[in-house]
Amino acid sequence: MAKVLGIGGVFFKAKDPKALAEWYTRVLGFETESWGGAVFQHPKIGMASWSPFPADTRYFEPSAASFMINLIVDDLDGVLAKAAAEGVEATGRQDEEYGRFAWLVDPEGFKVELWQPA
């Protein structure tokens, strides 16, 4: 059944992503990766990522919001078909070695990243 399984990540803009990641490491004990974010293993599939992006990133476009949520899905094509049936079309798709991705924009204008782990 095509559905969301959980949060795959929270991505947001920061004035100084490196300094912010260092603060979270120092103050909250995050184990940050070389790319600047943290990874939390999902109990069943995939993982959840916490990742600050540069304030001028264009990755969240077409949304003007300062954040983007990643949702883990079990069947990307099925979720996209359900969205299309509701009149919502993907703004893009991409396949990577670690899974398949697609993006939608919700009614509030927030970009939502859908991820089907490999």
MARBA-3410 file (N, C-alpha, C, O; in Angstrom, 1 decimal):
118
0.8,-1.2,0.0,0.0,0.0,0.0,0.9,1.2,0.0,1.8,1.4,0.9 ~ 0.7,2.1,-0.9,1.5,3.3,-1.1,1.2,4.3,0.1,0.1,4.8,0.1 ~ 2.2,4.5,0.9,2.0,5.4,2.1,3.3,5.9,2.6,4.4,5.4,2.3 ~ 3.2,6.9,3.5,4.4,7.4,4.2,4.7,6.5,5.4,3.7,6.1,6.1 ~ 5.9,6.2,5.6,6.4,5.3,6.7,6.9,6.1,7.9,7.0,5.6,9.0
7.4,7.4,7.6,8.0,8.2,8.7,8.7,9.4,8.1,8.7,9.6,6.9 ~ 9.3,10.1,9.0,10.1,11.2,8.7,11.5,10.8,8.2,12.2,10.0,8.9 ~ 11.9,11.2,7.0,13.2,10.9,6.5,14.2,12.0,6.8,15.4,11.7,6.6 ~ 13.7,13.1,7.1,14.7,14.2,7.4,14.0,15.6,7.5,12.9,15.8,7.1 ~ 14.8,16.4,8.2,14.4,17.8,8.3,15.5,18.6,7.8,16.6,18.5,8.3
15.3,19.4,6.8,16.3,20.2,6.1,15.9,21.7,6.3,14.8,22.0,6.0 ~ 16.9,22.5,6.6,16.5,23.9,6.8,17.7,24.8,6.5,18.8,24.4,6.5 ~ 17.4,26.1,6.2,18.4,27.1,5.9,18.9,27.7,7.2,18.2,27.9,8.2 ~ 20.2,27.9,7.2,20.9,28.5,8.4,21.9,29.5,7.9,22.5,29.4,6.9 ~ 22.1,30.6,8.7,23.1,31.6,8.4,24.5,31.1,8.3,25.3,31.4,7.4
24.8,30.1,9.2,26.1,29.5,9.2,26.0,28.0,9.6,26.1,27.6,10.7 ~ 25.7,27.2,8.5,25.4,25.8,8.8,26.5,25.1,9.6,26.2,24.2,10.4 ~ 27.8,25.4,9.3,28.9,24.7,10.0,28.9,25.0,11.5,29.0,24.1,12.3 ~ 28.7,26.3,11.8,28.7,26.7,13.2,27.5,26.1,13.9,27.6,25.7,15.1 ~ 26.3,26.1,13.2,25.2,25.5,13.8,25.3,24.0,14.1,25.0,23.5,15.2
25.9,23.3,13.1,26.2,21.9,13.3,27.1,21.6,14.5,26.9,20.7,15.3 ~ 28.1,22.5,14.6,29.1,22.4,15.7,28.4,22.6,17.0,28.7,22.0,18.0 ~ 27.4,23.6,17.1,26.7,23.8,18.3,25.9,22.6,18.7,25.9,22.2,19.9 ~ 25.2,22.0,17.7,24.3,20.8,18.0,25.2,19.7,18.5,24.8,18.9,19.4 ~ 26.4,19.6,18.0,27.4,18.5,18.4,27.8,18.8,19.8,27.8,17.9,20.7
28.2,20.0,20.1,28.7,20.4,21.4,27.7,20.4,22.5,27.9,19.8,23.6 ~ 26.5,21.0,22.2,25.5,21.1,23.2,24.6,19.9,23.3,24.2,19.6,24.5 ~ 24.2,19.3,22.2,23.2,18.2,22.3,23.8,16.9,22.0,23.1,15.9,22.0 ~ 25.1,16.8,21.7,25.7,15.5,21.5,25.4,14.9,20.1,25.6,13.7,20.0 ~ 25.0,15.7,19.1,24.8,15.1,17.8,26.1,14.6,17.2,27.2,15.2,17.4
26.1,13.5,16.6,27.2,13.0,15.8,27.0,13.5,14.4,26.2,12.9,13.6 ~ 27.7,14.5,14.0,27.5,15.1,12.7,28.5,14.4,11.7,29.6,14.0,12.0 ~ 28.0,14.3,10.4,28.8,13.7,9.4,29.6,14.7,8.7,29.5,15.9,8.9 ~ 30.5,14.3,7.8,31.4,15.2,7.1,30.6,16.2,6.2,31.1,17.3,5.9 ~ 29.4,15.8,5.8,28.6,16.7,4.9,27.9,17.7,5.8,27.2,18.6,5.2
28.0,17.7,7.1,27.4,18.7,8.0,26.2,18.4,8.7,25.7,19.2,9.5 ~ 25.5,17.3,8.4,24.3,16.9,9.1,24.5,15.7,10.0,25.6,15.2,10.1 ~ 23.4,15.3,10.6,23.4,14.1,11.4,22.4,13.0,10.8,21.4,13.4,10.2 ~ 22.7,11.8,11.1,21.8,10.7,10.7,21.3,9.9,11.8,22.1,9.5,12.7 ~ 20.1,9.6,11.9,19.4,8.8,12.9,18.8,7.6,12.2,17.9,7.7,11.4
19.2,6.4,12.5,18.7,5.2,11.9,17.3,5.0,12.2,16.8,5.1,13.4 ~ 16.5,4.7,11.2,15.1,4.4,11.3,15.0,2.9,11.8,15.8,2.1,11.4 ~ 14.0,2.6,12.7,14.0,1.3,13.2,13.7,0.2,12.2,14.0,-1.0,12.4 ~ 13.1,0.5,11.1,12.7,-0.5,10.1,13.4,-0.3,8.7,13.9,-1.3,8.1 ~ 13.4,0.9,8.2,13.9,1.2,6.9,14.4,2.6,6.8,13.8,3.5,7.4
15.5,2.8,6.1,16.0,4.1,5.8,16.6,4.7,7.1,17.2,4.0,7.9 ~ 16.5,6.0,7.2,17.1,6.8,8.3,16.5,8.2,8.3,15.8,8.5,7.3 ~ 16.7,8.9,9.3,16.2,10.3,9.4,17.5,11.2,9.4,18.4,10.9,10.1 ~ 17.5,12.3,8.7,18.6,13.2,8.6,18.2,14.5,9.1,17.1,15.0,9.0 ~ 19.1,15.2,9.8,19.0,16.5,10.3,20.1,17.3,9.5,21.3,16.9,9.6
19.7,18.3,8.8,20.7,18.9,7.9,20.5,20.4,7.7,19.5,20.8,7.0 ~ 21.4,21.2,8.2,21.4,22.7,7.9,21.9,22.9,6.5,23.0,22.3,6.1 ~ 21.3,23.8,5.7,21.8,24.2,4.4,22.2,25.6,4.4,21.7,26.4,5.3 ~ 23.0,26.1,3.5,23.3,27.5,3.4,22.1,28.3,3.2,21.1,27.9,2.6 ~ 22.1,29.5,3.8,20.9,30.4,3.7,20.5,30.7,2.3,19.3,31.0,2.0
21.4,30.7,1.3,21.1,31.0,-0.1,20.9,29.8,-0.9,20.9,29.9,-2.2 ~ 20.6,28.6,-0.3,20.4,27.4,-1.1,19.2,27.5,-2.0,18.2,28.2,-1.6 ~ 19.2,26.9,-3.1,18.0,26.9,-4.0,17.4,25.6,-4.0,16.4,25.3,-4.7 ~ 17.9,24.7,-3.2,17.4,23.3,-3.1,15.9,23.2,-2.7,15.2,22.3,-3.1 ~ 15.4,24.2,-1.9,14.0,24.1,-1.5,13.0,24.7,-2.5,11.8,24.6,-2.3
13.5,25.3,-3.5,12.6,25.9,-4.5,11.8,24.8,-5.2,12.3,23.7,-5.4 ~ 10.6,25.1,-5.6,10.0,26.4,-5.8,9.4,27.1,-4.5,8.9,28.2,-4.5 ~ 9.5,26.4,-3.4,9.0,26.9,-2.1,9.9,28.1,-1.7,11.1,28.1,-1.9 ~ 9.3,29.1,-1.0,10.1,30.2,-0.4,10.4,29.9,1.0,11.0,30.7,1.7 ~ 9.9,28.8,1.6,10.1,28.4,3.0,11.6,28.2,3.3,12.4,27.9,2.4
11.9,28.3,4.5,13.3,28.1,4.9,13.6,26.7,5.4,14.6,26.4,5.9 ~ 12.6,25.8,5.1,12.8,24.4,5.5,12.1,23.5,4.4,11.3,23.9,3.6 ~ 12.5,22.2,4.5,11.9,21.2,3.7,11.8,19.9,4.5,12.8,19.6,5.2 ~ 10.7,19.1,4.4,10.6,17.9,5.1,10.7,16.7,4.1,10.2,16.8,3.1 ~ 11.5,15.7,4.5,11.7,14.5,3.7,10.8,13.4,4.4,10.9,13.2,5.6
10.0,12.7,3.6,9.2,11.7,4.1,9.6,10.3,3.5,9.7,10.3,2.2 ~ 9.8,9.3,4.3,10.1,8.0,3.7,8.7,7.3,3.3,7.7,7.4,4.0 ~ 8.7,6.8,2.1,7.6,6.2,1.5,7.9,4.7,1.1,9.1,4.4,0.9 ~ 6.9,3.9,1.1,7.1,2.5,0.7,7.0,2.2,-0.8,7.5,1.2,-1.2 ~ 6.3,3.1,-1.5,6.1,2.9,-2.9,6.0,4.3,-3.6,4.9,4.9,-3.6
7.1,4.8,-4.1,7.1,6.2,-4.6,6.1,6.3,-5.7,5.4,7.3,-5.8 ~ 6.1,5.4,-6.7,5.2,5.5,-7.8,3.7,5.5,-7.3,2.9,6.3,-7.8 ~ 3.4,4.7,-6.3,2.1,4.6,-5.8,1.7,5.9,-5.1,0.5,6.4,-5.3 ~ 2.6,6.5,-4.3,2.3,7.8,-3.6,2.1,8.9,-4.6,1.2,9.7,-4.5 ~ 2.9,8.9,-5.7,2.8,9.9,-6.7,1.5,9.8,-7.5,0.9,10.8,-7.9
1.0,8.5,-7.7,-0.2,8.3,-8.4,-1.4,8.8,-7.5,-2.3,9.4,-8.0 ~ -1.3,8.6,-6.2,-2.4,9.1,-5.3,-2.4,10.6,-5.3,-3.4,11.2,-5.3 ~ -1.2,11.2,-5.3,-1.1,12.7,-5.3,-1.7,13.2,-6.6,-2.4,14.2,-6.6 ~ -1.3,12.6,-7.8,-1.8,13.0,-9.1,-3.3,12.9,-9.1,-4.0,13.8,-9.7 ~ -3.9,11.9,-8.5,-5.4,11.7,-8.5,-6.0,12.9,-7.7,-7.2,13.2,-7.9
-5.3,13.5,-6.8,-5.7,14.7,-6.1,-5.4,16.0,-6.7,-5.6,17.1,-6.2 ~ -4.8,15.9,-7.9,-4.4,17.1,-8.7,-3.0,17.7,-8.3,-2.7,18.8,-8.7 ~ -2.2,16.9,-7.6,-0.9,17.3,-7.2,0.2,16.6,-8.0,0.3,15.4,-8.0 ~ 1.0,17.4,-8.8,2.0,16.8,-9.6,3.4,17.0,-9.0,3.6,18.0,-8.3 ~ 4.2,16.0,-9.2,5.6,16.1,-8.7,6.3,17.3,-9.4,6.1,17.5,-10.6
7.2,18.0,-8.7,8.0,19.1,-9.3,9.3,18.5,-9.8,10.0,19.2,-10.5 ~ 9.6,17.3,-9.5,10.8,16.6,-10.0,10.9,15.2,-9.5,10.3,14.8,-8.5 ~ 11.8,14.5,-10.1,12.1,13.1,-9.7,13.6,12.8,-9.9,14.3,13.5,-10.7 ~ 14.1,11.9,-9.1,15.6,11.6,-9.2,15.8,10.2,-8.6,15.3,9.9,-7.5 ~ 16.6,9.4,-9.2,17.0,8.1,-8.7,18.5,8.2,-8.3,19.3,8.7,-9.1
18.8,7.7,-7.1,20.2,7.7,-6.6,20.5,6.3,-6.1,19.6,5.5,-6.0 ~ 21.8,6.0,-5.8,22.1,4.7,-5.3,21.5,4.4,-4.0,21.3,3.2,-3.7 ~ 21.1,5.4,-3.2,20.5,5.2,-1.9,19.0,5.3,-1.9,18.3,5.3,-0.9 ~ 18.4,5.4,-3.1,16.9,5.4,-3.2,16.4,6.3,-4.3,17.1,6.9,-5.1 ~ 15.1,6.4,-4.4,14.4,7.2,-5.4,13.7,8.3,-4.7,13.2,8.2,-3.6
13.7,9.5,-5.3,13.2,10.7,-4.8,12.2,11.4,-5.7,12.2,11.2,-6.9 ~ 11.2,12.1,-5.1,10.3,13.0,-5.9,10.0,14.1,-4.9,10.1,14.0,-3.7 ~ 9.5,15.2,-5.5,9.2,16.4,-4.7,7.8,16.9,-5.1,7.4,16.9,-6.3 ~ 7.1,17.4,-4.1,5.7,18.0,-4.2,5.7,19.3,-3.5,6.6,19.5,-2.6 ~ 4.8,20.1,-3.7,4.5,21.3,-3.0,3.2,21.2,-2.3,2.2,20.9,-3.0
3.1,21.3,-1.0,1.8,21.2,-0.3,1.0,22.5,-0.4,1.5,23.5,-0.9 ~ -0.3,22.4,0.1,-1.1,23.6,0.0,-0.6,24.9,0.7,-1.0,26.0,0.3 ~ 0.3,24.7,1.6,0.9,25.9,2.3,2.1,26.4,1.5,2.7,27.5,1.9 ~ 2.5,25.8,0.5,3.6,26.2,-0.3,5.0,25.6,0.1,6.0,26.0,-0.3 ~ 4.9,24.6,1.0,6.1,23.9,1.5,6.5,22.8,0.6,5.7,22.0,0.1
7.8,22.7,0.3,8.3,21.6,-0.6,8.4,20.4,0.3,9.0,20.4,1.4 ~ 7.9,19.3,-0.2,8.0,18.0,0.5,8.8,17.0,-0.4,8.5,16.8,-1.5 ~ 9.8,16.4,0.2,10.7,15.5,-0.5,10.2,14.1,-0.1,10.1,13.7,1.1 ~ 9.9,13.2,-1.1,9.5,11.9,-0.9,10.7,11.0,-1.2,11.3,11.2,-2.2 ~ 11.0,10.0,-0.3,12.1,9.1,-0.5,11.7,7.7,-0.3,11.2,7.3,0.8
12.0,6.9,-1.3,11.8,5.4,-1.2,13.2,4.9,-1.2,13.9,4.8,-2.2 ~ 13.7,4.5,0.1,15.0,3.9,0.2,15.3,2.8,-0.7,14.4,2.0,-1.1 ~ 16.6,2.6,-1.2,17.0,1.5,-2.0,16.8,0.2,-1.3,17.1,-0.9,-1.9
END
